[in-house]
């Protein structure tokens, strides 16, 4: 058998490799530079056009930033990356539109409230001082706010917690649907409606006078649906495996809820309660109807008129004098600080009571 010698087949020329696999990208410093250029251009257009409002300048600068970023990114990076940068720019603009009014409000409150905010202002009440005169303080308002919010929390937190436990752990059938429906309705009622309800029942029908407790009941009505909803969502996040494991060991359901479900969700429940407290702390309408306000300290929330911080701010601003304006701004600053402290305490408790992970 003869050996057949075959000649090697010629290899076809392969396609040339691309010079670079990396797509052109804008440098990391390009967005801040584009923003500065857009701000300068927006200010220039505003000056040339005779626009006095800085808000108009900012809107023009934001529009120039979005258009400029999209145009340059399209030429350098391509249409796909340009659309990504357009979406990122829109998200940042929305964030700034949400933060800037809040920052402006906080800055204005701090700037105007610090004029009279000192130790004397915090430890004295108005007493017999006329509202148009310089001096006075908010000690009576702080006392009333703490007592009214504290009583409202003592009423609303246990009821809201137990209602949420019923809806998640036991609620079945028409009763659970009815409770859920009424909780949804109560979530949207105006504060003035809660105040009118307590006014008609507690004061007009039962004959009790205005007091901090009457205001606390109206605040509790506003607080309960928030506690129910937040607690319900936190309880739903607890894995069913934890419940099943506890029940498989023969632990009663009530003890499983007490020892397993609630400790697992205590961080979120605490945060929800603190947010509900922050929601009712600034309410003025029910306090105006049921507490009436007072210039002196009333340490008994169950008898006589009391003062509160939001009502104090409203009454001082209503006076219309420079001294009353300064007191109103200072009281508003104290109210904001009080709400911020509540949120910090809620975060601390949530972190402290959160389930430990790892070994």
N, C-alpha and C positions, 0 to 999 in steps of 0.2 A: 504494500500500500504506500503510495507516494505521499510525501508530506506536502501539503498545500500551504504555500506562504501567502498570507493576505497582507496587503498594504494597510497601514493605519489610516483610519478615516480622518479627514481634515475636521478639526474642531471649529465649529461656527464661532464667529466673533461674538463675545458676550456683550450685553448692553452696558454702556458706560455707567459707572456708579455716580450717584449725585455727589456734588462737591461737599455738601454739608447736610447732615440729617437734622440739624437744629434750625428751628424757625426763628426769624428775626423777632426780637422782643424789645419793648421799650424798657429803658433802665428803671430801677426801683425808685429813683428820685423824681421820676417824671410826674406822678400825680400831685405831689406838693408844689412842684414848679408850675404845673398847669393851674393849680388853684390860686397861687399868688398872681400869676398873670391875669387870670379871670377876675380876681378881686380888683387889681389895678385897672383893668379895662372897664369893669362895671362902675368903679368910682369915677373914671374919666367920662364915661357916657352919661352918668348921672349929673356930673357938673356941667357938661356941655348942654345937656337937655334941660337944665334948671330944675332937676328933681331934688326936693329938700329932704325927703324921707330916706333914711339909711336902709330901711327895709326894701325899698325899690332898688337901691343900689345892689343889695344882696341878692335879690331875685334875678337881676340882670346878670350878675356875676355867676350865679348858679347855672343859668341858661347857657352862658358862654362856656363855662367849664364842661358841661355835658356835651354840647355840640363840638367843641374843640377836641375833647378827649376821644370822642367817637370818630371824628374825621381823621385825626392823626393816627389812631390805632388801626383804622381801616387801611391806610396807606402803608403802614409799617408792618403790622402783624397779620393783616387779613381780616376778612369779614367776620369769621367765627370769634376770634379773640376780641374784635371790636364790640360785638354784641355782648360778650361777657363783661367787658369794661363798662359798657353802657348800663347794664343791669347793676353792677357794683356802684356806679356813680349815682344811680337813682336811689339805691338803698341808703347810701351815705347822705344824700340830700334829705330823704325822709327822716333819717335819724337826727340831722341837724334841725329840721323844722320842728321836731318833737322836743328837743333838748333846749334850744335857744329860748323859747318863752319861759320854760321852767327856770333856767339859769338867770334870765332877766328878772323874773319875779323874786327869786331868792336874793339876788344882788340888791334890788330896790328895797326889799324888806330889811335886809341887814343894814344897808346904808342909812335908812331913815329910822329904823328902830333902835339903833345903838345910841341915839342922842340922849334918851332918858333912861335907858336900861342900865340899872345899877343895883346895888344891894338895897338901897332905900326903896326903890320902885318895887322890888320883889317881896319886901317884908312889911309893907304898909298898905292900908286900904285907902279908899277915897274919903271915908268919914263924912265930915261936914264941909269938905272943900268944894267950892263951886267948880263946875266942869271947865269954865273958861280960864281958871287960874292955873299957874304952873305948880306942879307937885303931885302928890297922891301916888297911889300904887295899885298893884293887882293882887295883893295877898288874898283878899276876899274872893276874887275870881278864880285863883288857883285852887283855893280850898273847895269852892263849889264844884269846879270841874272834876277834881279828883274824887269827890264823894259821889257825884252823879254818875260819872263813868264807872266807878267801882261798883256801885249798886246795880247799874245796868248790866255789867259783866257778870255779877253774881246771879242775876236773874236769867240772862240769855245764854251764857256758856253751858251750864248743865242741861238746860232744856234743849238747846241745839245739839249738844253732844249725844244725848239720849235719843233724840229724834233721828239723827244720822245713823246711830247704831241699829235702831229699829228698821230703818229703810234698807240698810245693807245686809244685816244679818238675819232679820226675821220677816221683813216686809214682803207680803204676798197678797194678791187679791185686791179687792176694791178699796179697802182702807188705806193700803200703801199708795195706791194711785191717787186717792183723795188728798192724802198728806203731801205728796209730791206736787200736786196741782196747787194747793194753798201756799206751799213754800215758794213756788214760782211766782204766784201772784204777789206775795208779800215782798219779794225781792224788788219789785218795781214800784211799790207805792211811794209817793212823795212823803217827805218828812212831816209836812204840814198836816197830812191826813192822819198820821199816827198821833200827832199832837192834838188834833181835834177829837179823835176817838177817846183819848185819855181825859181830855177836858170835859167831854160830855158825860162820861161815866163816872170818873173819880171826883170831879169838882161839882158839876151841875146836878147829877143824879144822887150821888152818895153824900154830897155836902162837904167834902174835905176842901181845905184851902190850898193855895199854891204852895209848893214845897219842892225841894230838890228831889224827893222820892217820886213825885208826880212826873217830873222831867225824866227821871231815870227809867220809869216804866215806858215812856214813849221811846226813849233811846233803845231800850231792850227790844221793843217791837221791830225797830230798824236793824238791830244787830243779829237777831235770831236767824233769819234766812241766810245771812252771810256765813254764820257759823255752821248751819246745817249743810249748806252746799260745799263749803271747803272741807269739812270733816267727812262728808260722804265720799268725796273724790279721793281723799287720803285713805280711807278704809278700803275702797275698791282696789287700790294699788297693792295692798297686802296680798302676797301669793296664796292661792287656795291650798297649796301643798302644806303650808305651815298650819293652817286650820285642820287639814285632814290628818297630819301627823299627830297633832295634839289630841284630836278626837279618837284616833286609833289607839292611843295609850290609855283610853278610858277617862280622859279629863272631861268634865261637863262643859257644855257649850258656853255657859256664862263665865266659867273660869278661863276657858280658852280666849274669850274676848278680852277678859281683864288682864291676863298674863301674857298673851301672845299677840293679839291683834292690836290692842291699844299701845303697848310699848313699841311695837314696830312702826307705828304711824304717828307717834307722839310729836315728832318734829314738825311734820306738816300740819297737824292739828293745832299746835301752839302758834305756828305762823298764821294760820287762818283766823284764830281768835284775836291775835294782835292786829291783823289787818282790819277785822271787824271793829275793834276798839278805835283804831285810827279813823275809820269811816264815820263813827258817831261822835268823835271828839269835837269836830268842827261844826256840828249841827247847831243852828241858831233858832229856827222856827219853832220847834217844840219847846225849847227852853223859854223863848219869849212868851209863849202862851201859858205855860204851866209853872214856871219858876219866877218870872217877872223881873228879876234883877234887884240887887240891893247894893248900897254904897258901903255897908259895914259887913264885918265878918259874921256869918251865921254858921256855927259848927254843928247845928242840928238839922240834918237833911229832911227830917220828917215833920218839921213845923216851921212855917214862915218862909218868906221869899229868900232866895239865894242869888248869887251871881255866878257867871261862868265866863270863860275866856272869850268864846265867840260872841256871846251877847255883850260883853264888855267892849269888844272891838266895834260892834255895830252901834252901841249907844254913844261911845266916844266920838266916832266918826260923824254921827248924826248931829253932834253939838256944833260943829263947824268952826271951832276956834283953833288957833295954831297949837296951843297946849294940848287940846284934846286929840288933834291929829297925831302929835308925837306919841301920846300914850297909846293910841290905837295901833300905830305901827310897832311900838315896842311889845304890846300884848300879842300882836300877830306873830312877831318873831319868837316869843316864848311858846306860842301854840305850835309853830313849826318845829321848834326844838323838842317839844314834848312828844310829838308824833315821831320824830327821828329817833329819839331815845327808845320809844316803844318798839320800833323796828329793829334796833340794835339788840335790845333785850330778847326779842323773838328769835333772832338769828343765833344768839348765844345759847338760849335754851334748846333750840333745835339741834345745834351742834353737840351740846352736852348730852341730850337724850337720844341722839341718833344711834341706831344699832351699830355695834362695833363690827368691822369687817376684818378678815384675816385671822391668823392664829397668834 
